Amino acid sequence: MSTTIGQILDRAFGHPRGLLGRVGGMVMAYGNGATERHVVDVARLTPEETALVVGPGPGVGLRLAGERARTAVGVDPSPEMLALAQTRCAAEIAAGRVRLARGSAERTGLAAASVDVVLSVNNVQLWDDRAAGFAELLRVLRPGGRLVLSAHEKWLPVPRHALAAELTAAGFTDLQTWVWQPPGVTAPLAAQLRARRPE
């Protein structure tokens, strides 16, 4: 891949910014929508819970989480994605069910043991430091809290079983991993993981 194409893809999808970032956000809302819905279903959020959505992008999964949980917090490093999520989740934000903040998996800005569920869709490959990210997510989860992570299998930074081992090394337990085929002929296979913070 040429440097120019790589830079364009990074501005649109990797680290969305500017006009390309906004266009990328619209593409992500369409392309990731089914997986976002599936991950929220897998998480089995309840009305008493607080969810953290890491890298909510244009806010499809964040809005769904906000409809099911007491509160959903979206943390994203991209101002463009936060703006798109703010628009998509306007009703939930007005109702106090969704909050947005600039941040990342490694630096959520949340208090320790403050969330019940962490959701991450198609962004683990973009984290600057996965070990720091997993440590931070373990820190913000309440004891017994759960993590549900999904990513295009072909874009994973390491094989999914290696990713599961990294979660175990970070202190997560009850690891499960599987693959899920989103609907659509061209939809890439998703690698998914579920884990818990020990009680």
N, C-alpha and C positions, 0 to 999 in steps of 0.2 A: 504494500500500500504506500502510495507516495505521501510525502510530508504534507502537501496541500490537502489531499483527501482526508488524511488523518486529522488535520487541524479542523476541517469542516465538521467531521463526525464528532469530534470532541466538543466543539461549540454547540452542536445540535443536541447531542445525547450524553456525552461523557461528563462534561461540566457545563451545562446549558447556560448560555449568556447571549444577550442581544437578540436580534431578529431570528437568527438561526436557532437559538435556544427556545424561543416562543413557538417556532414551527416544530421543532423537535418535541416540545411538550404536547402539541396537538397530536403528533404521530404516536407518542407514548400513551396518551389517553385512549387512543383507539387500539393500539397493538397490545398493551398490557392490561386492558380492562378485564378480560376474562380471568387472567391470573390473579389480579387484584381481588376480584370477587371470590375466587376460589380460596385464596389465602385467608381472607376474612371469615369465610365459612369454616375452614379448618381450625381457626383460632377459637371458634365458639365463644365469642364475646358475650358477656352478660351485662345487663343494665347497671350493675353495681361496680363495674370494673373501669379502670383507666388504661388506655392503650397508648403506646408510643409507636408512631409510624416513622421509620427511618427513611429519609429520601422519598417523601410522598409524591415528588414530581408534580404533575398537574392536579393531583388530589382525588383521583377516582377511588382508591382504596381508603383514603383518609375520610372521605365523606361517608362511605359505607360503615367504617369503624365508628364514626361519630353518631350514626343513626342507631347503632347497636349498643355501644358502651356508654357509660356515664359521661366520659370525656375522652377525646382522642387528641393527642398532641402530635403535630407534624413538625419534624426537624429536617431542614434541607439547607445545604450550603449555597444554593442558587437563588438569587433574588427573583429571577424570571420565573422559576418554578413556584416559589412562594406566592408570587402575584397570581399565577394561574390557579393555584390551590385556593387562594383567598376568594377568587371569583367563583370557583366551582362549589366551595363550601360556605358561601355567604350566609345561607339560612342557618346552618349549624353553628357558625361563628356567632351570629346574632343571638342564638339560643344558648350560648355558653357551652356547647357540646364539643366544639373544635377550637383548638388554639394552634397558632403557627409561630415558629421561631427559627432564626437562622442558626444552623449548627450542623453537626455530623455525627456519625456513629461513634467516633472517638471523643467527641465533645458535644454531648446533648444539652448541657446546661441544666439538667434536671437533678432534683435531690435524690439521694440514695434511697432505695427501697420505696420509690414513689409511683411505680406503675405495675400493673398486673400482667400485661401482655406487650411484647415487642413484635412488630411486623416489619419485614423488609422484603421488597420485591425488586429484583433486577438492578441492585446497586452494590452488592457486596464486592463485585469486581472493581469498583471505583474507589473503595475505601483506601486511604493513604496507608493505614496500618491496621491490618485485620486483628492482630493480637490485642492492640489497644482498643479497637472497636468492640470486640467480644468482652473484654474486661469491663468496659464502660456499660455495656448493655446488661451484664450480670450485676453490676453495681446498682443500676437504677431499678432493676426488677425486685419486687417483694419476694421473700422466701416462698417457694412454690410457684412463683410466676413463670410464664412460659414465653418462649421465643418461637416464631414461625418465620422461616426464611425461604425465599424462592428466587431462583436465578436461571436464566437461559443456560442449559447445561454446556452448550458449546462455548460460552463466554466465561465460564467459571475460571478463577485464577488457578485453582488446583482441582483434582477430581473430588467429587462430592464426599467420598469416604474420607479423604484427607481433610476436607473442610469440617466434617463431623469430628475428626480427631482433634482439630484445633479448638472446637467448642468444648470438648471434654477437657483438654489441657487448660482452658480458661476457667473451668469449674462447673460447667453445665452437666446435668445428668439426664437420664431417661432419653437418650438420643434415638431418634428415628429418622431415617432418610429413605426417600423414594423418588421416582420420576413421575411426572404428570404431563399428559399431552393436552395442551390447550386446544380449543376448537379452531378449525380452519386448516386448510390443506397445507399452507406454508408456515403455520405457527411452529416455532422451534420448541423442542422438548424442554420442560422445566425440571430442574433438580430442586427438590424441596427437603427441608429439614425442620424437625420440631425438637425442642429441648426444654428443660426446666432448670430454674435455679433451685438448688437443694433447700428443703424446708429448714 
